[in-house]
Amino acid sequence: QVQLVESGGGLVQAGGSLRLSCAASGSLSILYTMAWYRQAPGKQRELVARISSFGSENYADSVKGRFTISRDYAKNMVFLQMNSLKPEDTAVYYCNLLSGGSPYWGQGTQVTVSS
């Protein structure tokens, strides 16, 4: 089993910044992809950013140039630096890990951006 614990969400004004963290523990394979998803009220969960075992990054078009995903391989952690936040970034953000073909999810952390 794999456990994911997120932290760093909160309330911020438009134009501000937040940094999300996610710590993974448990039975991790050597290679695994980590990602951040988000789900706004009434909308489907969507991919925000993904980083592979080799450091390859992918971003949703809506966050390119504003968000940066990174990993600490030694600590099994993934981060999401969010800058220039907009009200439309308001959502519950979920940490995701793909290991051995199985997806794992964190409990989610709320990010609210006020206008």
Stockholm file with secondary structure:
# STOCKHOLM 1.0

chainA/1-115         QVQLVESGGGLVQAGGSLRLSCAASGSLSILYTMAWYRQAPGKQRELVARISSFGSENYADSVKGRFTISRDYAKNMVFLQMNSLKPEDTAVYYCNLLSGGSPYWGQGTQVTVSS
#=GR chainA/1-115 SS CEEEEEECCEEEETTCCEEEEEEEEESCCSSEEEEEEEECTTSCCEEEEEECTTCCEEECTTTTTTEEEEEETTTTEEEEEECSCCGGGCEEEEEEEEETTEEEECCCEEEEEEC
#=GC SS_cons         CEEEEEECCEEEETTCCEEEEEEEEESCCSSEEEEEEEECTTSCCEEEEEECTTCCEEECTTTTTTEEEEEETTTTEEEEEECSCCGGGCEEEEEEEEETTEEEECCCEEEEEEC
//
